[in-house]
């Protein structure tokens, strides 16, 4: 007899590996559904970004040459996109042929579905500094902002010419998925 004996057959080991891989994939899927999605807009500092925390971040930045640059940070690398960059125009060879519009086979989302999706977002920060440039209108907005202040966010009506909006939203893919599934 040899010292080493095989414990179980290859089929049993294969089942064990398959179960381990399936459990790992399920845990990964649950983890991705629970990771928060964030959207941040700040008009005062011109900071606009969205991120799936821990995985990817998309940032909109100014660019001296192309006006706008989108920076994608994923997998420890930076990727840059220029959506307003001039592209070469291609003229079609046959100008006589007209393209007929195809009717979309997909159904557009309804107004209620859009509202349901928007309601899944949680507002982490909402700040508004507003100056209309009209003193009587600013004076009328002042008590309304005082009522809203603290409950819905930080609202401030000023007479200094400062206008700024800061919005920080958070959502989870699980809540988005539930809003799609539920009627």
C-alpha positions as CSV (number, residue, x, y, z in Angstrom):
1,X,0.0,0.0,0.0
2,X,1.1,3.5,-0.7
3,X,1.3,6.2,1.8
4,X,-0.8,8.6,-0.2
5,X,-4.4,7.9,-0.9
6,X,-6.7,10.0,-3.0
7,X,-9.5,11.5,-0.9
8,X,-12.7,11.3,-3.0
9,X,-13.1,11.0,-6.7
10,X,-12.4,13.7,-9.3
11,X,-16.1,14.2,-9.8
12,X,-16.6,15.1,-6.1
13,X,-13.7,17.5,-6.2
14,X,-15.1,19.1,-9.4
15,X,-18.4,19.6,-7.7
16,X,-16.7,21.2,-4.7
17,X,-14.8,23.6,-7.0
18,X,-17.9,24.5,-8.9
19,X,-19.8,25.2,-5.7
20,X,-16.9,27.4,-4.5
21,X,-16.9,29.3,-7.7
22,X,-20.6,29.8,-7.7
23,X,-20.6,31.0,-4.1
24,X,-17.8,33.5,-4.9
25,X,-19.7,34.8,-7.9
26,X,-22.9,35.3,-5.9
27,X,-21.0,37.1,-3.1
28,X,-19.4,39.3,-5.8
29,X,-22.8,40.1,-7.3
30,X,-24.3,40.9,-3.9
31,X,-21.3,43.1,-3.1
32,X,-21.7,45.1,-6.4
33,X,-25.4,45.5,-5.8
34,X,-24.7,47.0,-2.4
35,X,-21.9,49.4,-3.3
36,X,-23.2,52.9,-3.4
37,X,-23.4,55.1,-6.5
38,X,-22.7,58.8,-5.9
39,X,-23.3,61.9,-8.0
40,X,-21.8,65.2,-7.0
41,X,-22.4,68.6,-8.6
42,X,-20.8,71.9,-7.3
43,X,-21.2,75.0,-9.5
44,X,-19.0,77.1,-7.1
45,X,-15.9,75.1,-7.6
46,X,-16.8,73.6,-11.0
47,X,-16.6,70.1,-9.6
48,X,-18.8,67.5,-11.3
49,X,-18.3,63.7,-10.8
50,X,-20.1,60.4,-10.4
51,X,-18.6,57.3,-8.9
52,X,-19.3,53.7,-8.0
53,X,-17.5,53.8,-4.8
54,X,-14.3,51.6,-4.9
55,X,-14.6,50.8,-8.6
56,X,-14.9,53.6,-11.0
57,X,-15.1,57.4,-11.0
58,X,-16.1,59.7,-13.9
59,X,-15.2,63.4,-13.6
60,X,-16.1,66.3,-15.9
61,X,-13.2,68.8,-16.2
62,X,-12.4,71.9,-18.1
63,X,-9.8,71.7,-20.9
64,X,-8.0,74.7,-22.5
65,X,-8.0,73.2,-26.0
66,X,-11.3,71.2,-26.2
67,X,-13.4,73.1,-23.6
68,X,-14.6,69.8,-22.0
69,X,-12.8,66.7,-20.9
70,X,-14.2,63.6,-19.3
71,X,-11.8,61.7,-17.0
72,X,-12.6,58.0,-16.3
73,X,-10.7,56.5,-13.4
74,X,-11.0,52.7,-13.4
75,X,-8.7,49.9,-12.5
76,X,-6.0,52.3,-11.2
77,X,-5.8,54.0,-14.6
78,X,-7.0,57.2,-16.1
79,X,-8.8,57.4,-19.4
80,X,-9.6,60.7,-21.1
81,X,-12.5,61.4,-23.5
82,X,-13.2,64.7,-25.4
83,X,-16.9,64.8,-26.3
84,X,-16.7,68.3,-27.9
85,X,-13.7,67.5,-30.0
86,X,-14.1,68.3,-33.7
87,X,-14.6,65.2,-35.7
88,X,-14.0,64.9,-39.4
89,X,-17.2,65.1,-41.4
90,X,-17.9,62.5,-43.9
91,X,-20.2,63.3,-46.8
92,X,-22.4,60.5,-48.1
93,X,-21.7,59.5,-51.7
94,X,-25.3,59.4,-52.7
95,X,-27.1,62.5,-51.6
96,X,-30.3,61.5,-53.4
97,X,-31.1,58.6,-51.1
98,X,-33.0,59.7,-48.1
99,X,-32.8,57.7,-44.9
100,X,-36.1,56.7,-43.6
101,X,-36.6,56.9,-39.9
102,X,-37.1,53.5,-38.3
103,X,-39.6,53.3,-35.6
104,X,-38.1,52.2,-32.3
105,X,-39.1,48.7,-31.2
106,X,-38.2,49.6,-27.6
107,X,-40.8,51.1,-25.4
108,X,-39.8,54.4,-23.9
109,X,-39.9,54.6,-20.1
110,X,-43.0,56.3,-18.7
111,X,-43.2,59.3,-16.5
112,X,-44.1,57.3,-13.5
113,X,-41.1,55.0,-13.9
114,X,-38.8,58.0,-14.2
115,X,-40.2,59.4,-11.0
116,X,-39.8,56.0,-9.2
117,X,-36.2,55.9,-10.3
118,X,-35.5,59.5,-9.1
119,X,-37.1,58.7,-5.7
120,X,-34.6,56.0,-5.1
121,X,-31.8,58.6,-4.8
122,X,-30.9,59.9,-1.3
123,X,-29.8,63.5,-1.0
124,X,-26.7,63.7,1.2
125,X,-26.1,67.4,0.6
126,X,-28.2,70.1,-1.0
127,X,-26.9,73.7,-0.8
128,X,-28.2,76.7,-2.7
129,X,-26.9,80.2,-2.6
130,X,-29.0,82.5,-4.8
131,X,-29.0,86.1,-5.7
132,X,-31.5,87.1,-8.4
133,X,-30.1,90.6,-8.8
134,X,-33.5,92.0,-7.9
135,X,-33.7,93.3,-4.3
136,X,-37.5,93.0,-3.9
137,X,-37.5,89.5,-5.3
138,X,-34.6,88.5,-3.0
139,X,-36.5,90.0,0.0
140,X,-39.6,87.8,-1.0
141,X,-37.4,84.7,-1.3
142,X,-35.7,85.2,2.0
143,X,-38.6,84.0,4.3
144,X,-39.3,81.0,1.9
145,X,-35.7,80.0,2.1
146,X,-35.8,80.4,5.9
147,X,-38.7,77.9,6.0
148,X,-36.9,75.4,3.8
149,X,-33.6,75.8,5.5
150,X,-32.6,72.8,7.6
151,X,-35.4,70.5,6.4
152,X,-34.6,70.0,2.8
153,X,-31.1,71.4,2.7
154,X,-29.2,74.6,3.1
155,X,-30.9,77.5,1.3
156,X,-29.5,81.0,1.4
157,X,-30.7,84.1,-0.4
158,X,-27.9,86.7,-0.5
159,X,-27.5,90.2,-1.8
160,X,-23.9,89.8,-2.8
161,X,-24.2,88.4,-6.3
162,X,-23.1,84.8,-5.3
163,X,-24.9,81.9,-7.0
164,X,-23.9,78.4,-6.2
165,X,-25.6,75.0,-6.2
166,X,-24.1,71.9,-4.4
167,X,-25.9,68.6,-4.8
168,X,-24.6,65.3,-3.5
169,X,-26.8,62.3,-4.3
170,X,-26.4,58.6,-3.4
171,X,-28.0,55.5,-4.6
172,X,-27.4,51.7,-4.6
173,X,-27.9,49.5,-7.6
174,X,-30.2,47.3,-5.5
175,X,-32.7,50.1,-5.1
176,X,-32.5,50.9,-8.8
177,X,-33.2,47.3,-9.6
178,X,-36.1,47.1,-7.2
179,X,-37.6,50.2,-8.8
180,X,-37.4,48.6,-12.3
181,X,-38.9,45.3,-11.1
182,X,-41.7,46.7,-9.0
183,X,-44.6,48.4,-10.8
